[in-house]
C-alpha cells in the first residue's frame, strides 16, 4: 500500500485496521522506525518501549484475526507522558529523583488504553514534574519543536506535542495543570484538549497540583482527540475527585462540527495587548470563520482574570510542595548520601537526595509553596488565592450566561527559542496567561491550530473553553474551525512543516 | 543521648499545696474497620511486615486516596456517643512533616474542620461522684507506619545502627478525641484522667468501633499537663507525654508530671514546652522533642479528597444504632438486679456484666448468677491469667449451666454445699450440673423418718439448748441444725431440719 502510515490520523488508522488493510504491527513498526529516524533530533521520548508496543500490536492483530470484537482504536499506537504510571515501564516525570523507578501499577487511564488495545510506544519528555512551558526544565534535556529545532515545543507536555507533530505517534496523552496540553499544541500546530476537571481519572497521574491537574488527549486532528478522550474519560472509583457521569458526547460533536447558532464569547482580557500580532491576526480570522459557519459572536469580560496568574502561582506551589514531599529516598527512586557525613540519619539522606534530585524550577516552587502555606502567611497567600479562584469561577459562570463557549488565542506568542526565557521565570509563566483560568475553574479547554503567524511562519493556537462537563462543545467548535481552515490551507497545517529527515542531526 | 535518669520531683501533696493542675487528654483510637482509611488493604494486627500495603498506603507516586465509608460512620457514631455536634460538611487536611515512617511525608488528617465538635463525657469517680469531661473535638486521620530501630540497647533510635520500617500500620483509620482543658480536679487529677480513659474505652467497646487494646496500641493516650499557682485561674506551660498505654500509666504519668513540674516551678525554673516519653518500667517521663514556635505543619485542605457531608437523615440513622451508654446501662442493671454498689463494682471489674445479663436472661436469679460466676470459677480463671468470660467459653461453661444448677437447689435436690460440689464438677469438665450430681451421688435425703430420728437424737443430746429454744431463743436453733447435718452426713435439707426442730420444741 502507498499510504504513509506515520502520516495517517488515528481515525484513518482505525479504518485501515478495521478493514484489514494494515496490521497493528505494521503501523507500530512504521512509527518506531520514524522514531529511530527523527527522535535523535526532536527528543520527544524519554523511553521507547519497542518490544512492549510490538507485543501489544501482535496481540491485537491476533485477536482481530480471531474475529474478536475490538475497540475502534484497537491497534492504534499511542505515546504517554512520563508523568503517568505504567506498570513495568520507567516513569520519571522528567526528574532525576525518579530515575530508574518502574511503577508496580498502571494509571487508570493507562489501564483503559491497554483495555482498548492501544499499543504504548513509550513515555514522552516533559518539564520536571510538569513545571514549565518549554521542556527545558526536563532533567533529561529539552524536546524540540519540529517546525524549528531551535525552538521550544511548549511545555510541560512538549514531548507529547512534538511526538504527534513529528509523526512519531498519531496520539499522545498529555496532562494540563495550567496549559501543559494546550500551549504545546498551539506552538506545534497540533490539537490538545484539557477535559473538565474530574472528567479523566487522575489515579496514577503523578500529582503536580492535585486540584488543577487533568490528563487529556493530544493529536493532529480534532476527531482524533475526541476518539481518545472517549477512551480515557469517565468515572473512576479510585479517584475521589472523578465525576460520576457519562463522558460528554465528544466524538459525535467532532463528527458533526456544527456551530450554527452557537454563541462564541471573546474574552476581552485575553486578546489584544500582550499577544503577538500574528497570533492575534490568526485568532481574528478564526473567529470570522466561525461566524461564517453560523456562530454568533459576543464579547464578555472576566475582570478577575487579571489575578489568575498570581493565584495560580500560589495554589500550584502550595499543593506541589506537599505532593512532592514523598520523594525522600526512603522507598523508591534516587538515594544520595550526604558528602562528608559518616553515618547519615534518614533526614540527612532525605535532604541530600532532594538537593541532588530536584532541579532549580522544582526547588523554586517547593520553596514558594512551603512559604505560602506557613503559619502566619497562609491566609494572605493560600487563603487569598483560593478567594481569587472563586472569583474566576464566578467570572466564568457569568460569561457562560451570554456565551456557549469562550475563545482566545491559546498562547500569547508562537514558539520561542530554546534558552530565551530560561533565566526569566516570570516571562515563562506569562506563556500560560490564557490557559490558566480554565484550570483554576475546572472547566474544559481545547487548542486547535489557527494558522501560521506572519512574522515568523510558526503555528498559532486557538483556544476554546466551555462550561464544566460541556466538553462536547469544544469539539464542535474545534472541528468546525479545523474543517474551514484545512480547506483554506489545502491540507493539514503540519503539511507545511519542514521535513524532519532533511534537518535531523 | 537522651537522659533516662529521673528528674527531681515534689511530692504530690506538696505540689498541690502550691499549684493547680490542668490537663488535656488526646486519645487516638484505631478503628476496627476491615480495610484502611483510604485504600482497600486489610488491617489485621500482627501480619508479616509490609504485607498489607498497596500503592495508596505506600504513598507511591500517582496513587490517590478514597475515603473508607465505614470509618466515617464510626467517627460519626463516636461523635454522637460523646454528645458532640456532627459537622454537616467537613474536609480532610494535610499535616506536612517529614518522617521515614510516613509514606507521603504528610498525614491525611483533619484540621480546622473536624467531623465532631463540642461534646462531653460524664466520668464516674470512685466516691460515686461524677466529673464531666468536655470534649473539644473528634477527628479522622490515618496512622503512620512503624519504625523499628535496630542495634541500640533499648529499641530507641539513639545508638541504633539502622532502622526498619513496617508500613502495615500506615493508613489504618484513627479517630483522635481531644478534651477541652480539664480544670479544677486538684488532687483527683490522676483519678479523673484514668477514669476518663477507662470510661472512653468502655464506650468505644460498647460502640464496637475498636478493640481498644491499649497494650497493642489500638488505643493510645497523650497526656497534656500544666500547673498554675493555686487559685490563680491561669494556664501554665504544658508538656505532652506521648503514648501512655495503660490505665494505670495514665494515672501514674499525671502524678509524675505534676511532681516534676512543681519541682521545676518551685525552684524558680520554667517549664519547657515539649513532648515527653513515658517509661512504663520506671514510671518516669523523659524529654522528647521540643515544641517550638518553629514547628509548622502547614495544614491545608486535602485536594485529593472531596468533602465529607453526611445528611441529617444519615446522622440520625447512625444515632439510632448507638448502644445504651455504659454508665447508664450499669445503673439500670444494678437496679434491675438489686446489687449493692460494692457488688456491682466487683461485677464490673471482673467483666461479668454481659455474662450475668445472659444468665439472668436464661432464667437464673441475679443473686445466683453473681454467686456462681464470681466464686470458684473466678479463682480458677485468675490462676490461668484470663477473665471469667474467656475462661468460661474456653471450658464450654454457659449460662444454661448456672440456670440448671440453681434449679436443682430450688427443687430441693441439692443443698448449697452439694451445689458447690456439682459446680466444681462442671468446671472439672464432668458434664452438666445434673450429670455431675448423678455421677457423684449428690442428693438430699428425702426420707423424713431418718431426719426425724436424727432431730430427736440431737434434741435429746442437747437438753440445755433445747430448753433455750422452748423459751423463745429461736436463734439457738443453728447449733442444732449443724449437728443434725453432721448426723446426716450432709445429705439433709437444712431448711427441713430447722422446721422439724422448731416444731418438736413448740416454736413453729
Interface residues (C-beta under 8 A of the other chain):
Chain A: X84 X85 X91 X93 X98 X101 X103 X104 X105 X107 X202 X203 X204 X205 X206 X207 X209 X210 X211 X237 X238 X239 X240 X241 X318 X319 X321 X322 X325 X326 X327 X328 X330 X331 X332 X346 X347 X350 X370 X373 X374 X375 X378 X382
Chain B: X55 X58 X59 X60 X61 X62 X63 X64 X65 X66 X67 X94 X96 X98 X100 X103 X104 X105 X106 X163 X165 X296 X298 X299 X300 X303 X304 X305 X306
